[in-house]
Amino acid sequence: MLDSFRNWLDDRTGYRDLLEEALNEPIPGGSRWRYVWGSTLVFTFAVQVMTGLVLWAAYAPSTRTAWESVYFIQHEMTLGWLVRGIHHFSAQAMIVLLAIHLVQVVIDGAYKAPREVNFWLGLVLMQIVMGLGLTGYLLPWDQKGYYATQVATEIAGSVPIVGTSLQRVAQGGSEYGHHTLTRFFALHAGLLPMLLVAFLGLHIYVFRRHAIHVKDPKGRPEEKFWPDQVLKDGVACLAVLVAVMGLTIWKGAELTAPANPAESYSAARPEWYYLFLFRFLKFEWVSRAGESTGLGEALGAVVIPGLLMGVLVLMPLIARVRRGHSFNCLYLWVMLLGAGALTGLAIYEDWSKEDAAGRDFRAAYHKAHVDGERAVELAQSPSGIPPEGAITLLRNDPLTQGPFLFERSCIECHQPAARAGEWIRSRKAADGSKKTIVISPKAPELADPRHPREIRFGSRDWIRSVLTNFRGHFEALGNITIENGASKERSEAAAAILDGMMADWSESNGSVLTADANRADFDALVEFLYAQGKRGDALPFDDPQVHRGRTIFDSGQLTKGTVDACTGCHTMHAGGDAEPLSEDLYPILTGYGGNEWLTAFIAHPEAHYGGNGEGNNAMPGFADQLSSHQLDLLVRWLTGDYYRRETGNTDQ
């Protein structure tokens, strides 16, 4: 029955002759491991096609849905992370295999007549594969791909005469955005794969026409493609698949923060196989040569690489002259070693070199990945991704925007102790020379944006420090002087705070609070003040410890001894109370450390803290420097009022 079916199928299709021709190809000198590279390339391309079709089914190419759909593939779709990882790393593998295959072809002389056309077809295939890598880089629409591809389109724009038009075609207009993404997707998923299949078919056809080139048969008998070479090819393909799977499981395909055109990105780099060109363009002599020739960036980005590629194209013709083959081998090794050296130099400068550019790269790279993890965390929250897209998750996230706003507006005064000396300024000396001075902190440390989940302000330790070591806690206010550029009024206010009633209270009452007999009372007072901010880890207002702290705040009565009651100097309407404990006093402690208290303090500290000039305040107001939205994000970060995956909600 089965034989009858095979005979029927062969009669209609002639498949037996096709198999005979494909599998019984003669291999002079027998099968060899050096012949496997072409087959591994075809294999990786087949893997790319299969995984690409699966990814295509879930991908949505628009600036509002690209990152979101890749997130869905990576984190929600069953085994989507595996499919995407295989697709990503098999693309990397194709570049490596291409280089190995090219070296093998040149060393073996398989590019010489009559195989010139096949060699040229291989070079065309190499360019198509490089193009696939370039166009695929953008599709996740994350920070890394967005800015790296923008650099690539700008290089295209540097091409003489047609550069501007070429860039407009690639971008889909004068702006880099939605049409850029859709065009790159059309190239990556449509045009380039079609061209690759077409040229691969031609490549295989011409290859079969001239058969395998054997450099040195060494008297070994001729064998057939089946089964020995097929076995070696299969083992090699399996090794490639194992490597790709290993990288997928160990490392995985990354997804950084959603592309944000409004935010600069200092870590814009192409994929590793383009790093050599990126580093080459950074040489000063390349820039100077471009300027002197009038070609600009096109000299290093287009002309010189084009000339180097031209030598590769001419190799079959060069090989006809005496020692031409030796020249070709040497040239190829020099070019590969040069590209490798430039790639290594670029990696060293980015990851190890201690200069401003390297530090900026590492900081931007780290931030993009931290923001990417945060975007995933927010996307997995109960609210999910809004219709406006994932970028709004980060734009409205206190944990993301708060540190940025703090770094921009607050950190020079509230310097983290671990980063002392980082802030400098040039100042003109009396003799006209410039000298660099280190800016001293002018207020207590609140937080370090580099560790955004660790906030000092308003914490229990913060409250303990204020109560028992007020002058030490606020010692940075001593740097607010006329000599350091402060106004007379602000300088006097800072000095008044350090020498004021609260400093005296802390010195006279601190030892009483910290006495062993009053340890529980001190803890209760701290818990009472901490509870006013309504933070997620605060005790409820009706907790006995909080209630005990409220009594101490109002009366000053401790287990052993007394302290001056806080209600004598501060306004306090304790949480849970119908009536305030005290009113019309400054600084206000109602809701201390919480969102409303901190918002009012940052916006109008003179009114909230100093009582419209009746008290001491050394902090400028920020109501005119921050929008209400920015102020809200900054405050919510400092108070811990943002979504956390581990708790499933905000702290407040």
PyMOL commands that set and color helices and strands:
alter all, ss='L'
color gray80, all
select helices_A, chain A and resi 2-13+15-23+33-35+37-58+66-75+80-108+116-138+143-156+163-171+178-210+225-250+272-280+284-293+298-313+315-318+324-351+356-379+391-395+398-409+417-419+460-468+470-473+475-479+488-498+501-513+516-531+544-555+566-568+595-603+605-608+628-638
alter helices_A, ss='H'
color red, helices_A
select strands_A, chain A and resi 26-27+223-224+424-428+434-438
alter strands_A, ss='S'
color yellow, strands_A
deselect
rebuild
show_as cartoon
